[in-house]
């Protein structure tokens, strides 16, 4: 399985040439080129051509290119899907996914193009395991704003009312090897609040976070990358385990804690992710 970072996933309006150009220079791991919420109704048709031209021009090397279309039950959805099928992108992002049947409906238009799913409805969260098992699905994006609206929950810094939904997204994603990206942090000028929420998302197990502003990139990249302490510990765990295997004596212990196979597998993933980030 390819290991690549998805620490920072920035939404960029597909209709704004200046934003599309600036995105080429940003140190983000992935871009969601948005044809949905970030584009006004009167600009949606033209946005398809604007985005297609930007992708053909290139310059997004090293960044995963994901295009969010409008939902298929809107007047723009099917035309979006047909247009995206001919664009130079890595995946298409479908909003408001409720079931695996929604992925089938999209695939009937986009073929074998990889699909990411916006997990932002109560029905979708409930069916997350079924959606994640679809062979075309490669990623989940938590749509926390829409989900909060559906849940009728209050906004809290600790996101306690949303915790069950976030964990269901992660359980399904991990069960089927799907990337899971946390929702946006709306206060883009609140760097400390962003740092806290990124830490929570990383602790939960998310691969990264969706962003609404370039000012959020540095904090997010740092939060979802292995720290120097984690990298050093991973190396010591691997070395200790390999030494025990070589001598055939005792058990591996690092910092007073036993090191088993599962710890070594985690350590190897940490080092592989650190290497992938460094290569960018």
FENSUL-V160883 format. One record per residue. RES is the residue in one letter. PSI is psi in whole degrees, 0 to 359 (999 if undefined). Layout:
res=RES psi=PSI
res=RES psi=PSI
//
This chain:
res=X psi=132
res=X psi=134
res=X psi=117
res=X psi=148
res=X psi=147
res=X psi=43
res=X psi=312
res=X psi=122
res=X psi=101
res=X psi=130
res=X psi=131
res=X psi=128
res=X psi=129
res=X psi=352
res=X psi=352
res=X psi=104
res=X psi=321
res=X psi=318
res=X psi=320
res=X psi=323
res=X psi=316
res=X psi=326
res=X psi=334
res=X psi=331
res=X psi=355
res=X psi=142
res=X psi=52
res=X psi=155
res=X psi=332
res=X psi=154
res=X psi=132
res=X psi=105
res=X psi=112
res=X psi=124
res=X psi=359
res=X psi=256
res=X psi=329
res=X psi=0
res=X psi=128
res=X psi=155
res=X psi=319
res=X psi=346
res=X psi=358
res=X psi=320
res=X psi=312
res=X psi=330
res=X psi=328
res=X psi=315
res=X psi=322
res=X psi=315
res=X psi=317
res=X psi=317
res=X psi=320
res=X psi=318
res=X psi=324
res=X psi=328
res=X psi=329
res=X psi=200
res=X psi=4
res=X psi=24
res=X psi=140
res=X psi=351
res=X psi=134
res=X psi=132
res=X psi=111
res=X psi=132
res=X psi=122
res=X psi=121
res=X psi=173
res=X psi=155
res=X psi=149
res=X psi=342
res=X psi=10
res=X psi=171
res=X psi=346
res=X psi=344
res=X psi=309
res=X psi=320
res=X psi=323
res=X psi=311
res=X psi=317
res=X psi=321
res=X psi=316
res=X psi=328
res=X psi=338
res=X psi=10
res=X psi=160
res=X psi=84
res=X psi=163
res=X psi=337
res=X psi=159
res=X psi=135
res=X psi=121
res=X psi=124
res=X psi=159
res=X psi=50
res=X psi=126
res=X psi=333
res=X psi=172
res=X psi=337
res=X psi=331
res=X psi=324
res=X psi=320
res=X psi=318
res=X psi=321
res=X psi=316
res=X psi=335
res=X psi=340
res=X psi=316
res=X psi=358
res=X psi=226
res=X psi=17
res=X psi=131
res=X psi=146
res=X psi=137
res=X psi=150
res=X psi=130
res=X psi=119
res=X psi=96
res=X psi=11
res=X psi=155
res=X psi=319
res=X psi=320
res=X psi=318
res=X psi=317
res=X psi=326
res=X psi=19
res=X psi=321
res=X psi=321
res=X psi=319
res=X psi=315
res=X psi=334
res=X psi=351
res=X psi=134
res=X psi=340
res=X psi=346
res=X psi=124
res=X psi=350
res=X psi=151
res=X psi=139
res=X psi=122
res=X psi=117
res=X psi=77
res=X psi=331
res=X psi=311
res=X psi=323
res=X psi=319
res=X psi=321
res=X psi=315
res=X psi=322
res=X psi=340
res=X psi=36
res=X psi=160
res=X psi=149
res=X psi=124
res=X psi=146
res=X psi=328
res=X psi=355
res=X psi=28
res=X psi=317
res=X psi=340
res=X psi=0
res=X psi=319
res=X psi=316
res=X psi=316
res=X psi=319
res=X psi=328
res=X psi=322
res=X psi=313
res=X psi=318
res=X psi=314
res=X psi=318
res=X psi=314
res=X psi=328
res=X psi=333
res=X psi=15
res=X psi=36
res=X psi=140
res=X psi=140
res=X psi=120
res=X psi=132
res=X psi=164
res=X psi=178
res=X psi=158
res=X psi=115
res=X psi=332
res=X psi=83
res=X psi=347
res=X psi=356
res=X psi=86
res=X psi=320
res=X psi=319
res=X psi=319
res=X psi=316
res=X psi=319
res=X psi=315
res=X psi=325
res=X psi=317
res=X psi=319
res=X psi=315
res=X psi=319
res=X psi=318
res=X psi=322
res=X psi=326
res=X psi=5
res=X psi=150
res=X psi=337
res=X psi=195
res=X psi=143
res=X psi=145
res=X psi=150
res=X psi=355
res=X psi=142
res=X psi=336
res=X psi=345
res=X psi=354
res=X psi=310
res=X psi=316
res=X psi=316
res=X psi=317
res=X psi=318
res=X psi=320
res=X psi=324
res=X psi=4
res=X psi=149
res=X psi=134
res=X psi=165
res=X psi=323
res=X psi=319
res=X psi=320
res=X psi=316
res=X psi=317
res=X psi=318
res=X psi=317
res=X psi=318
res=X psi=324
res=X psi=316
res=X psi=315
res=X psi=317
res=X psi=318
res=X psi=317
res=X psi=326
res=X psi=318
res=X psi=319
res=X psi=322
res=X psi=317
res=X psi=336
res=X psi=22
res=X psi=138
res=X psi=196
res=X psi=153
res=X psi=132
res=X psi=131
res=X psi=125
res=X psi=38
res=X psi=8
res=X psi=137
res=X psi=138
res=X psi=119
res=X psi=180
res=X psi=317
res=X psi=326
res=X psi=323
res=X psi=320
res=X psi=317
res=X psi=317
res=X psi=319
res=X psi=322
res=X psi=321
res=X psi=314
res=X psi=323
res=X psi=321
res=X psi=318
res=X psi=320
res=X psi=319
res=X psi=320
res=X psi=317
res=X psi=326
res=X psi=342
res=X psi=999
//
